[in-house]
Amino acid sequence: MNHDPRGDADLHGVAFEEFVSRMCVACIRLGTADRGRLRERGYSDAEIDLGTAELLARGFLAHSDEEDTWAVVPPRESFPQYLEIMEHRTALARASIPELDNQWRRAVGRGTRATLPDLDLLSSVPEVIERIEAMHRSARQRLWWALDASVVTRELLVRVAADERLLALADGVDVRLVLDTSVLNEPWALDRLERADAQGYSARVGNGVPFGVLVCDDESVLVDISAYDPDGYGSLALRRRPARQAVIRLFEAIWSLSTPFGPTSQVLEATGEEPVAPLDDRDTKVLALLSIGASDKVIARQIGSSVRTVERRIRYLTDHLGAATRFQAGVQAVRRGWV
């Protein structure tokens, strides 16, 4: 084999693939590859180290007990396995082309937009937040909102905690608010629920909200997927009727499976019976938080106690309510009118 020695020259791209292919054929012809005979064929030590390491990684060579010697894996075994890997990688690369092209366009300021007249593709978290604020300003009949623990949810509601006017609504709008239980770990979450309750809005807590959903009148809906893409790219604003109806049905399903949120700051009188256990404001708040699935850590933060204290109070309340679980204790308290 006539080989043009390349010494320690760098190999990249097609040149590297050609180099590996030549060394692979040389090793196959040798039957058992060793450094001495590869040198005889014109390969430098640097090329031998580079080539054999790559052929080992690709499964064409195997380590030998002898130093500087490599066993050649039978081509009937090695080539089909390697080709299967390459075909899989090729298929993945082809499937990734549209998304990679979109990412490049965003990076160089050539962002693409969906061409459908009733669909807006939102490409950033600020753009999603801006659309949510605009939908609040324009709502006149209903504003239904299900929030998951997304980037948009966190960023927007941190702002709202400082300035409630960002999500101002006209009078008479039917407002429904659902917060996923995963959002309860955020410091502003329960404050948002209590504000909604104080304003006369319907508020609930759900478990497993798949993504953020906002319904504005009969005009448009928004789908926030920033829980899956931190940039918010791919979130949608939809105006086409069938698409709106589908998202509205999803919200209604989320709403029906969620737990109503009640006041957590005052004791309500039981109807027709006396409480089994004396309740102060703290116990009432604990029970109300239990009923919406809040964790011990969240409850402790809200009532200003340690987690251990919360655990003791939950055991006490659960025992006196005859409940088997913490959630049942919250439900029993709601049924008895304690919260």
Secondary structure, 3 states (H helix, E strand, C coil): CCCCCCCCCCCCHHHHHHHHHHHHHHHHHHCEEEHHHHHHCCCCHHHHHHHHHHHHHCCCEEECCCCCEEEECCHHHHHHHHHHHHHHHHHHHHHHHHHHHHHHHHHCCCCCCCCCCCEEEECCHHHHHHHHHHHHHHCCCEEEEEECCCHHHHHHHHHHHHCHHHHCCCCCCEEEEEEEHHHHHCCCHHHHHHHHHHCCCEEEEECCCCCEEEEECCCEEEEECCCCCCCCCCEEEECCHHHHHHHHHHHHHHHHCCEECCCCCCCCCCCCCCCCCCCCHHHHHHHHHHHCCCCHHHHHHHHCCCHHHHHHHHHHHHHHHCCCCHHHHHHHHHHCCCC
